[in-house]
Amino acid sequence: MKLHRWRWKDVRRRFTIPSGRWLPLSADGVELFNIASVRVSRYRYRGTRIPNPWIKPNHV
């Protein structure tokens, strides 16, 4: 913004489409990674089934 003396309005006009969505940023055909395309997966709670390395199991 400082290099081109753009205001935020100019940046928004340059990098959005008329509906307001941001354009995918790219240079020389290489597109910036779209983080929104990554699926988020969470770990299920396993409680005591996770082995504890500090407590040795009882050997019978």
N, C-alpha and C positions, 0 to 999 in steps of 0.2 A: 504494500500500500504506500509505503514511504517512497520507494524507488520510482513509482509511476505517478505519485501524487494523487492516488485514488482515494475517494471516500468509501465508506462501507457500501453505500448505494451503488457505486460504480462496480465494485467487486461482485456484488450480488447480481447486477445486471449482466455481467460478463460470464459468470459461472453457473447460472441457473437457466432453466427453460421457462417459457411463458407461464406454465402451470405452477412454478415455484420450486420444482424439484432441482436438486443440485446435479450438475453434469458430472459424469465420471471423469476424474482428472487423469490425463495421459500426456506423454511426451514421446515423440518419435514412434508412435504405435505401441508403446508400453504403458499399460494402464495401472494406476495405483491400486493396491490390494483393497478389495471391498470387504471390510471387517464385518459388515452386516450379513454376508453370505455364510459365515462360520456358524455352525450349529453348536449351541451351548448344551453340554451334558453335565449333570451333577452326579456326585457319588452318592449312592444309597447309604443310609446309616446301617452299619453292620455290628455296632456295639461290641460285645465281648468275643465275637468270632474273629476279630483281628488279633493275630498272635502278638504277644508282648515279649520282646527279646530279652528283658531283664529277669523274667520269672521263668525258671527252668521247670519243665513238666516233671511230674512224679514218675519215676521209673519203678515199676513193680517187678 
